[in-house]
Amino acid sequence: MKYIDLSHKLEENTPVSPNDNKIKMERVKFLANDYYNDTEITTTMHIGTHIDAPSHMLPSIKNIADYDIEKFIGKGILLNFENQKDISLRNHDKQRIIKDSIVLIYTNMDKKIGSSEYYNDHPIISKELCDYLIEKQIKILVLDFYSPDQLPLAIHKKLLSNDILIVENIKDAHLLIDISDFILSVTG
């Protein structure tokens, strides 16, 4: 069995959205004086690799903690859209997407994290693909880019209102390209 971590490290130089403040990390307890080490972190929740819950975009109060653990584990389905910006429904993907799966969109965009292109000219999920993911009742949509859409964030809202969580900003999805059968475990 092989394990692959697809998340970005959380540290002071972790790239954040241009709309958010940088992460601040400060050592507040020291082993020599306090008998243990501790670090205070100040940040928004929408940084690095993260999960969008319904409360992020909707008048819902449903947060990540409101889901059972089963929501975050499922059969992984990788859709390879390497170096493409238009993420649309393709016939050969239809049979692969199944109920309760976790669909991962690979574009190779993670290599550009922190750049203007990453935040302003990222891939977009088509309405047709969004509707199909809802129809198939997937658990989670995982992206190696910033967002499934642009303002007014209709794809975000549609997925979240149908209880499909969104994981943004993963890295290294290319390591899964030649693996046909894998399980994704997503933590918030």
C-alpha positions as CSV (number, residue, x, y, z in Angstrom):
1,M,0.0,0.0,0.0
2,K,1.2,3.5,-0.9
3,Y,0.2,6.8,0.7
4,I,0.4,10.1,-1.1
5,D,-0.1,13.5,0.7
6,L,-1.8,15.9,-1.7
7,S,-1.9,18.9,0.6
8,H,0.3,22.0,0.8
9,K,2.3,22.5,3.9
10,L,0.9,25.1,6.3
11,E,3.6,27.6,7.1
12,E,4.2,31.3,7.1
13,N,5.1,31.4,3.3
14,T,2.1,29.2,2.3
15,P,0.5,31.1,-0.6
16,V,-2.9,32.7,0.2
17,S,-5.6,34.2,-1.9
18,P,-4.9,37.8,-2.9
19,N,-8.0,38.7,-0.8
20,D,-6.6,37.2,2.4
21,N,-3.9,38.1,4.9
22,K,-0.8,36.0,5.1
23,I,-0.4,33.4,7.8
24,K,1.2,34.6,11.0
25,M,3.0,32.1,13.2
26,E,4.7,33.1,16.4
27,R,6.4,30.9,19.0
28,V,4.7,31.7,22.3
29,K,6.0,28.9,24.6
30,F,9.6,27.7,24.8
31,L,10.8,24.3,26.1
32,A,13.6,25.9,28.2
33,N,11.3,28.3,30.0
34,D,7.8,26.8,29.8
35,Y,8.6,23.1,29.8
36,Y,7.0,22.7,26.3
37,N,6.9,24.4,22.9
38,D,3.8,26.1,21.4
39,T,3.1,28.3,18.4
40,E,0.3,30.7,17.9
41,I,-1.2,30.8,14.4
42,T,-3.4,33.6,13.0
43,T,-5.0,33.0,9.7
44,T,-8.3,32.7,7.8
45,M,-9.7,29.2,7.1
46,H,-9.5,29.6,3.3
47,I,-5.8,29.0,2.9
48,G,-3.5,26.3,1.4
49,T,-5.2,23.0,0.8
50,H,-8.7,23.3,2.3
51,I,-12.3,22.1,2.2
52,D,-15.2,24.4,1.4
53,A,-18.3,23.6,3.4
54,P,-21.8,24.9,2.6
55,S,-21.4,27.7,5.3
56,H,-18.6,29.2,3.1
57,M,-21.0,30.3,0.4
58,L,-24.6,29.7,1.5
59,P,-26.8,30.9,4.3
60,S,-26.4,27.4,5.7
61,I,-24.7,26.8,9.1
62,K,-23.4,23.4,8.0
63,N,-19.7,23.2,8.6
64,I,-17.1,20.5,8.1
65,A,-17.6,19.3,11.7
66,D,-21.3,18.6,11.0
67,Y,-20.4,15.7,8.6
68,D,-19.8,12.1,9.5
69,I,-16.4,10.7,8.9
70,E,-17.7,8.6,6.0
71,K,-18.2,11.8,4.0
72,F,-14.4,12.2,3.8
73,I,-13.4,8.8,2.5
74,G,-14.3,7.3,-0.8
75,K,-13.2,5.8,-4.1
76,G,-11.0,8.3,-5.9
77,I,-11.8,9.1,-9.5
78,L,-9.0,11.1,-11.3
79,L,-10.1,13.2,-14.3
80,N,-7.0,14.2,-16.3
81,F,-7.3,17.7,-17.7
82,E,-3.6,18.4,-17.7
83,N,-2.8,21.9,-18.9
84,Q,-6.5,22.6,-19.8
85,K,-8.6,25.5,-18.6
86,D,-12.0,24.3,-19.8
87,I,-13.1,21.5,-17.5
88,S,-16.2,20.0,-19.2
89,L,-18.0,16.7,-19.2
90,R,-16.4,14.2,-21.5
91,N,-18.1,11.0,-22.6
92,H,-15.3,8.7,-21.5
93,D,-15.5,10.1,-17.9
94,K,-19.3,9.5,-17.5
95,Q,-19.0,5.8,-16.7
96,R,-16.1,6.3,-14.3
97,I,-17.9,8.8,-12.1
98,I,-20.0,6.9,-9.5
99,K,-22.2,7.6,-6.5
100,D,-20.3,8.4,-3.3
101,S,-17.0,8.8,-5.1
102,I,-14.5,11.6,-4.6
103,V,-13.7,13.2,-8.0
104,L,-10.3,14.7,-8.4
105,I,-9.6,17.1,-11.3
106,Y,-5.9,17.2,-12.3
107,T,-4.8,20.1,-14.4
108,N,-1.1,20.6,-13.3
109,M,-2.1,24.1,-12.2
110,D,-0.7,23.4,-8.7
111,K,2.8,24.2,-10.1
112,K,1.7,27.8,-10.5
113,I,0.3,28.4,-7.0
114,G,1.1,31.9,-5.7
115,S,1.1,33.4,-9.2
116,S,-1.4,35.9,-10.7
117,E,-2.4,33.2,-13.3
118,Y,-3.2,30.8,-10.5
119,Y,-5.7,33.1,-8.9
120,N,-7.1,35.0,-11.9
121,D,-6.8,32.7,-14.9
122,H,-7.5,29.2,-13.4
123,P,-9.5,26.4,-14.9
124,I,-13.3,26.6,-14.7
125,I,-15.7,23.7,-14.2
126,S,-18.5,23.7,-16.8
127,K,-22.2,23.8,-15.7
128,E,-22.7,20.5,-17.5
129,L,-20.0,18.7,-15.5
130,C,-21.3,20.3,-12.3
131,D,-24.8,19.0,-13.0
132,Y,-23.5,15.6,-13.8
133,L,-21.5,15.4,-10.5
134,I,-24.7,16.4,-8.7
135,E,-26.7,13.8,-10.6
136,K,-24.2,11.1,-9.7
137,Q,-24.2,12.2,-6.0
138,I,-20.5,12.3,-5.5
139,K,-19.2,13.2,-2.1
140,I,-16.4,15.7,-2.8
141,L,-14.9,17.5,-5.7
142,V,-11.1,17.9,-5.4
143,L,-9.1,20.5,-7.4
144,D,-5.5,21.2,-8.0
145,F,-6.4,24.8,-8.6
146,Y,-7.9,27.9,-6.9
147,S,-11.6,27.6,-7.5
148,P,-14.1,25.8,-9.6
149,D,-15.5,29.1,-11.0
150,Q,-15.2,32.9,-11.0
151,L,-17.6,35.5,-9.6
152,P,-20.6,35.2,-9.0
153,L,-19.5,31.7,-7.9
154,A,-22.5,29.8,-9.2
155,I,-20.7,26.4,-9.5
156,H,-19.5,26.7,-5.8
157,K,-23.0,27.5,-4.7
158,K,-24.6,24.7,-6.8
159,L,-22.2,22.0,-5.6
160,L,-22.4,23.1,-1.9
161,S,-26.2,23.4,-2.0
162,N,-26.3,19.8,-3.1
163,D,-24.0,18.7,-0.3
164,I,-20.9,18.2,-2.4
165,L,-17.9,19.6,-0.6
166,I,-15.0,21.2,-2.5
167,V,-11.4,20.7,-1.8
168,E,-9.2,23.4,-3.4
169,N,-5.5,23.8,-3.9
170,I,-4.2,20.3,-3.7
171,K,-0.7,19.4,-5.1
172,D,1.0,16.5,-6.8
173,A,-2.1,14.9,-8.3
174,H,0.2,13.8,-11.2
175,L,1.4,11.0,-8.9
176,L,-2.1,9.4,-9.3
177,I,-2.2,9.4,-13.1
178,D,-1.1,5.8,-13.5
179,I,-3.0,4.5,-10.5
180,S,-6.4,3.1,-11.6
181,D,-7.8,2.2,-8.2
182,F,-7.3,4.4,-5.1
183,I,-9.1,5.6,-2.0
184,L,-9.1,9.3,-1.1
185,S,-9.2,10.4,2.5
186,V,-9.8,14.1,3.0
187,T,-9.3,15.9,6.3
188,G,-10.3,19.4,7.1
